[in-house]
Amino acid sequence: MPYVNIRITREGTTREQKEQLIKGATQLLQEVLGKPPSTTVVVIDEVDVDNWGMCGDTITVYRQKNLNK
């Protein structure tokens, strides 16, 4: 049973976009590995940007620093 975990920052992703991600991941596993959609589980975790870090900073701080470059 394939299990796919998609983690994205919480920034207004719509229900429709999430549905597309779930459908796309399921379809990809079926096409590439022959896994049946009926056994594929997809979970989307939305993480607050202040709980996501990059280059030693939260995403909020990282973006502020890199916006000025």
N, C-alpha and C positions, 0 to 999 in steps of 0.2 A: 504494500500500500504506500504510494508516494505521499510525502508530506512536504509541502512548500510553505516556507515562511517568508513573507515579504515585509520588510520594515521600511517605512517611509516617515518623513517628518509630518507632523500634524499641521497642515497649512491649507485646509479647505479642499481636500480631495473629495470629489463628489461621489455619490452613490453609484452613478453611472460609470465613472472611471474605475472604481473598485470592482464593479461587475466585469468590466473589460479585462482588468488584471487577472481576476480569478478565471475567467473564460480562457484568456490567452495562455496562462500557465498550464491549465488543464489540457488544452489543445496541443501545446508544445510537447508535453509528456506523452500524449497519445501518439503524435506524429513521429517523434524521435525515438522513443523507447517502447512504443506499443502498449503503454499502460492504459487500462480502461478508465474512462472518466468516473465510473461508478465507485472506484476505489481511491480516487485522488482527493486529497485534502489540501486546501489552500487557506492559509491564515494571513490576514493583513494586520500588522501591528503599527499603530500610529504613535510616534514618539514626539513629545514636545521638543521644540528646537533647543530649549535650555537643558534638555536631558540627552542631547546628541552632541558629541564633540568631534572636532577635526583639527589637527595640527596643534593640539594642546588647548584649544578654546572651545566654548560652546558655539554652536552654529550661529547664534545671534551675534556674538563677538567676532567670529571668523568673517561673517559677511560684512560687518561694519568695517573691519580692517581692510578687506579686499575690495570693497566698493570704491575706495579712494585710489586704487591703483590704476 
